[in-house]
Amino acid sequence: MKINKNILETASGLPMSRIIRDIAPLPWEEYHKRLVPCRLMINLNNQYTFGRAGIDCAITRVPMVGYDCVETARELFPETTAPVHDYVKAKEIAKKLLNEPGFWKEVVSYADSKLSNYSYENCRAAFSEGILPEIGLGRNIIP
């Protein structure tokens, strides 16, 4: 996987012991083993997406710096979400997380408090009541 130059520039100079990259192709268990000891995740995905990484970070209490085009970044980590392609803002947020333990705790506590919005039942209801009717399919398509 090729790493975007701007993403590496965002991470450069941050006081991290290591930068984990290329973790997407890993098996689920290995991905989480590598995520849990991290102090933060910088996920600068610029695609308009639901954002599984945000849920993974919230569950493991790892704050995520992400873009506002990713739903879980906006919903779970609003204080650490930057406008798309604003690498400077993303780096400022990452530094604040690493240098201010109170802010770090506030961010992970907030994400934890919103996790129930992403339960199976709530996601299924949102899909069947919102997305299916919008694309012309009825609720009964999901057993």
C-alpha positions in Angstrom: 0.0 0.0 0.0 1.4 3.4 -1.0 1.3 6.0 1.8 0.3 9.5 0.8 3.2 11.9 1.3 0.9 14.4 3.1 -0.1 11.8 5.6 3.5 11.0 6.5 4.2 14.7 6.8 1.3 15.1 9.2 2.7 12.3 11.4 6.3 13.5 11.2 7.5 15.3 14.2 4.8 13.8 16.5 6.2 12.2 19.6 5.2 8.6 18.7 7.3 5.6 19.4 6.1 4.1 16.0 3.8 4.8 13.1 1.7 1.8 12.2 0.8 1.8 8.5 -0.5 -0.7 6.0 -2.8 -2.3 8.7 -5.9 -2.6 6.5 -5.0 -6.0 5.0 -4.3 -7.6 8.3 -6.7 -10.2 9.8 -9.1 -8.7 12.3 -7.4 -10.1 15.4 -3.9 -8.9 14.4 -5.3 -5.4 13.4 -6.7 -5.0 16.9 -3.6 -6.3 18.6 -1.7 -3.5 16.8 -4.3 -0.8 17.5 -4.8 -1.3 21.2 -1.3 -0.1 22.3 -1.5 3.0 20.1 -2.0 6.4 21.7 -3.9 7.7 18.7 -4.8 6.9 15.1 -4.5 9.4 12.3 -7.0 8.2 9.7 -7.0 10.7 6.8 -9.3 8.8 4.6 -10.8 11.3 2.2 -13.6 9.1 0.9 -17.2 9.7 2.0 -17.7 6.6 4.1 -19.3 5.2 7.1 -15.8 4.6 8.7 -15.2 1.3 10.5 -11.9 2.7 11.9 -13.8 5.2 14.1 -15.8 2.4 15.7 -12.6 0.3 16.2 -10.9 3.3 17.8 -13.8 4.1 20.1 -14.1 0.4 21.2 -10.3 0.2 22.0 -10.3 3.8 23.6 -7.8 5.0 21.0 -8.6 8.6 19.9 -8.8 9.1 16.1 -7.9 12.1 14.1 -10.0 12.0 11.0 -11.7 14.0 8.2 -15.2 15.3 8.4 -16.2 13.3 5.4 -16.2 10.1 7.5 -19.4 9.6 9.5 -17.8 7.9 12.5 -15.1 10.7 12.7 -17.8 13.3 12.9 -20.1 11.4 15.3 -17.6 9.7 17.6 -14.7 12.1 17.5 -16.0 15.6 16.7 -13.3 17.4 18.6 -10.6 15.6 16.6 -12.1 15.9 13.1 -10.5 18.2 10.5 -11.8 19.4 7.2 -10.8 17.2 4.2 -7.2 17.7 3.2 -6.4 20.0 6.1 -3.2 18.3 7.1 -2.1 21.2 9.3 -5.3 21.0 11.4 -4.9 17.2 11.7 -1.4 17.6 12.9 -2.4 20.3 15.5 -5.1 18.0 16.8 -2.8 15.0 17.0 -0.2 17.1 19.0 -3.0 18.3 21.3 -4.0 14.7 22.0 -0.5 13.6 22.7 0.3 16.6 24.9 -2.9 17.1 26.9 -4.0 14.0 28.8 -7.2 15.7 29.9 -8.2 16.3 26.3 -7.3 12.7 25.4 -9.5 11.4 28.1 -12.4 13.8 27.1 -12.2 12.6 23.5 -12.2 8.8 24.3 -14.9 9.3 26.9 -17.2 11.1 24.4 -16.6 8.4 21.8 -17.4 5.7 24.3 -20.6 7.4 25.2 -21.8 7.4 21.6 -20.9 3.8 20.7 -24.4 2.5 21.3 -25.5 4.4 18.2 -23.5 1.8 16.2 -25.0 -1.3 17.8 -26.2 -4.0 15.4 -29.8 -3.1 16.2 -29.4 0.6 15.7 -27.4 0.1 12.4 -30.0 -2.3 11.1 -32.9 0.0 12.0 -31.1 3.0 10.4 -30.5 0.9 7.2 -34.0 -0.6 7.0 -35.8 2.6 7.9 -33.6 5.1 6.1 -31.6 3.7 3.3 -33.8 0.9 1.9 -36.9 3.1 1.4 -34.7 5.8 -0.1 -33.5 3.4 -2.8 -37.0 2.0 -3.4 -36.7 -1.2 -1.4 -39.1 -2.1 1.4 -38.2 -2.9 5.0 -39.1 -6.6 4.5 -36.0 -7.2 2.4 -34.0 -7.7 5.7 -35.3 -10.8 7.6 
